[in-house]
């Protein structure tokens, strides 16, 4: 569980920094100041990192050294933007303090449920069928021309698998720990609950819990896996 939490903090740390960089570039291009929430910035950061990882994978293996480069860049970014960290912390503290007791309890339950699911063994057969092999190739080599001739599945060029390769944790002789789907789902569920709390609408609250039930329970066996359907579905 501790490794999962460290993993989540690392992904959030990197995603928020790259999300803020993307927002800053976008605002400079448009010559305006558009504000984005924590949730929007996180997903924008993931999309930006995914695009960069796909580009890097053409020339380099996506190993721990590439991840370290992302971490170092993020650390340097936050050092030069210390005021932004303080602003983000104050905003999150005010937001949490403004939530009702029922909402806080609901959030804790959601976090606990998803965290427990994150440490369970994935139940998707695609992980052992070709996801793991594809990720191992991506981690050890740059793009290998003709690899798909060995097996068509190795030519399945999924940016989600590349992103999982970058963020996966796998000590020797153990299966890789992939918590990206769990984290993406968790942040989405938190957004839903907070949205319902602010709306103060019974119908919206019912809709939120129906959405949680509709998304979480059918997909819960696959949240700890490398399923390529969960994050795109959440974004849609």
C-alpha positions as CSV (number, residue, x, y, z in Angstrom):
1,X,0.0,0.0,0.0
2,X,2.9,2.4,0.8
3,X,4.4,1.8,-2.6
4,X,1.1,2.5,-4.2
5,X,0.8,5.8,-2.4
6,X,4.3,6.8,-3.3
7,X,3.5,5.8,-6.9
8,X,0.4,8.0,-6.9
9,X,2.2,11.0,-5.4
10,X,4.9,10.7,-8.0
11,X,2.4,10.6,-10.9
12,X,0.5,13.5,-9.5
13,X,3.7,15.5,-8.9
14,X,4.8,15.0,-12.5
15,X,1.4,15.4,-14.1
16,X,0.6,18.7,-12.4
17,X,3.9,20.2,-13.4
18,X,3.6,19.2,-17.1
19,X,-0.1,20.2,-17.0
20,X,0.8,23.7,-15.7
21,X,3.6,23.9,-18.4
22,X,1.0,23.1,-21.1
23,X,-1.5,25.6,-19.7
24,X,1.2,28.3,-19.6
25,X,2.1,27.6,-23.2
26,X,-1.5,27.6,-24.3
27,X,-2.2,30.9,-22.5
28,X,0.9,32.5,-24.2
29,X,-0.3,31.3,-27.6
30,X,-3.8,32.7,-27.0
31,X,-2.4,35.7,-25.1
32,X,-4.9,35.3,-22.3
33,X,-5.1,33.9,-18.8
34,X,-7.4,30.8,-18.7
35,X,-7.7,29.1,-15.3
36,X,-7.9,25.3,-15.0
37,X,-8.8,23.2,-12.0
38,X,-6.6,20.6,-10.3
39,X,-8.5,17.9,-12.1
40,X,-8.2,19.5,-15.5
41,X,-4.5,20.2,-15.0
42,X,-3.8,16.6,-13.9
43,X,-5.5,15.1,-17.0
44,X,-3.9,17.7,-19.3
45,X,-0.5,16.8,-17.8
46,X,-1.1,13.1,-18.4
47,X,-2.0,13.8,-22.0
48,X,1.1,16.0,-22.4
49,X,3.4,13.4,-20.8
50,X,1.8,10.7,-23.0
51,X,2.6,12.6,-26.2
52,X,6.2,13.2,-25.0
53,X,6.7,9.6,-24.0
54,X,5.5,8.4,-27.4
55,X,8.0,10.7,-29.1
56,X,10.8,9.7,-26.8
57,X,10.1,6.0,-27.3
58,X,11.0,6.4,-31.0
59,X,14.6,7.1,-30.0
60,X,15.1,5.8,-26.4
61,X,14.0,3.0,-24.2
62,X,11.5,4.2,-21.6
63,X,13.4,3.1,-18.6
64,X,14.0,4.5,-15.1
65,X,16.4,7.1,-16.4
66,X,13.7,8.6,-18.6
67,X,11.4,8.7,-15.7
68,X,14.1,10.3,-13.6
69,X,14.4,13.0,-16.2
70,X,10.7,13.7,-15.9
71,X,11.0,13.8,-12.1
72,X,14.0,16.2,-12.2
73,X,12.2,18.5,-14.6
74,X,9.1,18.5,-12.4
75,X,11.2,19.2,-9.3
76,X,13.0,22.1,-11.0
77,X,9.7,23.5,-12.2
78,X,8.2,23.5,-8.7
79,X,11.3,25.0,-7.2
80,X,11.0,27.9,-9.6
81,X,7.2,28.1,-9.0
82,X,7.1,27.8,-5.2
83,X,4.3,30.4,-5.0
84,X,2.1,28.2,-7.2
85,X,2.6,25.3,-4.7
86,X,1.5,27.5,-1.8
87,X,-1.5,28.7,-3.8
88,X,-2.5,25.2,-4.8
89,X,-2.1,24.0,-1.2
90,X,-4.3,26.9,0.2
91,X,-6.9,26.3,-2.5
92,X,-7.1,22.5,-1.7
93,X,-7.3,23.2,2.1
94,X,-10.1,25.7,1.6
95,X,-11.9,23.3,-0.7
96,X,-11.7,20.4,1.7
97,X,-12.7,22.5,4.7
98,X,-15.8,23.7,2.8
99,X,-17.1,20.2,2.2
100,X,-19.9,18.8,4.2
101,X,-19.2,16.0,6.7
102,X,-21.1,13.5,4.5
103,X,-19.0,14.4,1.5
104,X,-15.7,14.0,3.5
105,X,-16.8,10.6,4.7
106,X,-17.8,9.6,1.1
107,X,-14.4,10.8,-0.2
108,X,-12.6,8.7,2.4
109,X,-14.6,5.7,1.5
110,X,-13.9,6.2,-2.2
111,X,-10.2,6.6,-1.6
112,X,-10.1,3.5,0.6
113,X,-12.0,1.3,-1.9
114,X,-9.9,2.3,-4.8
115,X,-6.6,2.0,-2.8
116,X,-7.6,-1.6,-1.8
117,X,-8.3,-2.4,-5.4
118,X,-5.0,-0.9,-6.5
119,X,-3.0,-3.5,-4.5
120,X,-4.9,-6.5,-5.8
121,X,-3.7,-8.7,-8.7
122,X,-5.1,-7.6,-12.1
123,X,-7.7,-9.8,-13.6
124,X,-7.3,-8.9,-17.3
125,X,-5.8,-11.7,-19.5
126,X,-4.4,-9.1,-21.9
127,X,-1.8,-8.2,-19.4
128,X,-0.1,-11.6,-19.7
129,X,-1.1,-12.1,-23.3
130,X,0.7,-9.1,-24.8
131,X,0.6,-6.0,-22.6
132,X,3.5,-7.0,-20.4
133,X,5.7,-8.2,-23.4
134,X,5.0,-4.9,-25.2
135,X,5.9,-2.9,-22.1
136,X,9.1,-4.9,-21.6
137,X,10.2,-4.2,-25.2
138,X,9.4,-0.5,-24.8
139,X,11.4,-0.4,-21.5
140,X,14.5,-2.1,-23.0
141,X,14.5,-0.8,-26.6
142,X,13.5,2.2,-28.7
143,X,11.0,1.4,-31.5
144,X,12.1,-1.8,-33.2
145,X,11.2,-1.8,-36.9
146,X,9.5,-5.0,-38.0
147,X,8.7,-6.2,-34.4
148,X,5.1,-6.6,-35.3
149,X,6.2,-9.3,-37.8
150,X,7.0,-11.6,-34.8
151,X,3.5,-11.2,-33.5
152,X,0.8,-8.7,-34.5
153,X,0.1,-7.8,-30.9
154,X,3.6,-6.4,-30.5
155,X,2.7,-3.9,-33.1
156,X,-0.3,-2.6,-31.0
157,X,0.9,0.9,-30.7
158,X,-1.0,2.1,-27.6
159,X,0.1,5.4,-26.0
160,X,-1.6,4.1,-22.8
161,X,0.8,1.2,-22.7
162,X,3.7,3.5,-23.3
163,X,2.5,5.7,-20.4
164,X,2.2,2.6,-18.2
165,X,5.7,1.6,-19.1
166,X,7.0,5.0,-18.0
167,X,5.2,4.9,-14.7
168,X,5.2,1.2,-13.9
169,X,7.1,-0.1,-10.8
170,X,8.4,-3.6,-11.0
171,X,11.1,-5.0,-8.7
172,X,13.0,-7.9,-10.1
173,X,11.2,-11.3,-10.2
174,X,7.8,-9.6,-9.4
175,X,5.0,-8.6,-11.7
176,X,4.9,-4.9,-12.6
177,X,2.8,-2.6,-10.4
178,X,0.6,-0.4,-12.6
179,X,-1.5,2.0,-10.7
180,X,-2.3,4.6,-13.4
181,X,-5.8,3.4,-14.1
182,X,-6.6,3.3,-10.4
183,X,-5.3,6.9,-9.9
184,X,-7.1,8.2,-13.0
185,X,-10.3,6.6,-11.8
186,X,-9.8,7.9,-8.2
187,X,-9.3,11.5,-9.3
188,X,-12.4,11.2,-11.5
189,X,-14.5,9.8,-8.6
190,X,-13.3,12.6,-6.3
191,X,-14.2,15.1,-9.0
192,X,-17.7,13.6,-9.2
193,X,-18.3,13.7,-5.4
194,X,-17.1,17.3,-5.1
195,X,-19.2,18.3,-8.1
196,X,-22.3,16.9,-6.4
197,X,-21.4,18.6,-3.1
198,X,-21.2,22.0,-4.7
199,X,-24.4,21.6,-6.7
200,X,-26.5,20.8,-3.6
201,X,-28.8,18.9,-5.9
202,X,-30.3,15.6,-4.9
203,X,-30.7,14.5,-8.5
204,X,-27.0,15.3,-9.3
205,X,-25.9,13.4,-6.1
206,X,-28.0,10.4,-7.3
207,X,-26.4,10.7,-10.7
208,X,-23.0,10.8,-9.2
209,X,-23.5,7.6,-7.3
210,X,-25.0,5.9,-10.3
211,X,-22.0,7.0,-12.3
212,X,-19.7,5.7,-9.7
213,X,-21.5,2.4,-9.5
214,X,-21.8,2.1,-13.3
215,X,-18.0,2.8,-13.9
216,X,-16.4,1.3,-10.8
217,X,-18.1,-2.0,-10.1
218,X,-18.0,-3.4,-13.7
219,X,-14.4,-2.2,-14.2
220,X,-13.1,-2.7,-10.7
221,X,-11.4,-6.0,-11.5
222,X,-9.4,-4.2,-14.2
223,X,-8.4,-1.0,-12.3
224,X,-5.0,-2.4,-11.2
225,X,-4.2,-3.6,-14.7
226,X,-3.0,-2.0,-17.9
227,X,-6.4,-2.0,-19.5
228,X,-6.4,0.5,-22.4
229,X,-10.1,1.2,-22.1
230,X,-10.5,2.8,-18.6
231,X,-8.8,6.2,-18.9
232,X,-10.1,6.9,-22.4
233,X,-13.6,6.1,-21.2
234,X,-13.2,8.4,-18.2
235,X,-12.0,11.2,-20.4
236,X,-14.9,10.8,-22.8
